Amino acid sequence: EYGMGLRSVVLGHAHPSVIAAAAAQMRKGTNFVRPARIELECAEAFLDLVRGAEMVKFCKNGSDATTAAVKLARAVTRRDMVAICIDQPFFSTDDWFIVSTPMDAGIPEAFRNLTTHFGYNDIESAREMFRRHKGQVACLVLEPAKYEEPADGYLEALRELCHEEGALLIFDEMITGFRWHAGGAQTLYGVTPDLSTFGKAFGNGFAIAALAGRRRFMERGGLDHDDERVFLLSTTHGAETHALAAALEVMRIFREEPVVETMERIGGRLREGILAAASHHGVEDHVKPLGRPQCMVFTTFDGEGKPSQPFRTLFLQETLRRGLLMPSLVLSYAHTEEDVDLTIGAVDEALEVYRRALDEGVDKYIDGRPIAPVMRRYNRMDTT
């Protein structure tokens, strides 16, 4: 299985010590009217790993955390506009982001003019964006990395540009956090944002997310200041103690075991095996893995070299028939070399079918209708 709970399961499903930690906490109760001591323990452990952050607040999902970061940035800067990285697919279910997608039904038109964009690894596009919206942009929101690495100096330049323009830099580390490095991609790349958000792998499948950042910004969501108050995060289940216990155990394992290094090694083996199989069948320009070894996706191009949903459907169909649940190529600490070798063998067989479909037509080989992109205005692709 290479979806790993939408990338939330980093140690493996039902990891014994994580389950044991959560279960032990459940027997003491999971939700209290005042903060439990374990919330402080989890905050201290988190800040020990994510050294650039000075304060942290827990919640249940990434959308809430990232929207809270945007709200803080707007309060601090007294500006309304948000700039998102156009090359990255998702930041939140909330209006400030969804209005930028085709699935914007139910969102007031007024929101559309409050979200703008810039390109990844393109500092000039960010400068141009600031010129177009001089003095209006509260923050830039991006994943520090996705399927390509940040160019040398790019993240540093982006941070400097934000501060020159009076905006905050926000890193969405929902995926990179605990997969790129125990301290997040910001630690790996040595660039500290003003605010950052974590989730997914943080709880190894348990529902927990975090907003973290510099104290002078985070404090606006609390009581120890004289500025206007920010209604930041208030969720009944935001600090459920069993999820905090799971996160504490996840962080312990990351401190004591070579989690990231192991995933990178196993993922590298998977990448090389798929590349070799693709070359063997002459489809190396059509199917190839992208991204860091522990968190990859794959391309599916047609005979003209264009991204193809029918060919993606075919590849998913043929890998599923061979025992692989493979919407992506996301590794966990539980994957073994034997698992990867079995996977490579199954992919090799699937690519043989892919080759025939390129030569004879993909419609001959897929059962049912092709899959469709998630972000589309209508369910039926032929609706206008």
Disulfide bonds with the S-S distance in Angstrom:
none
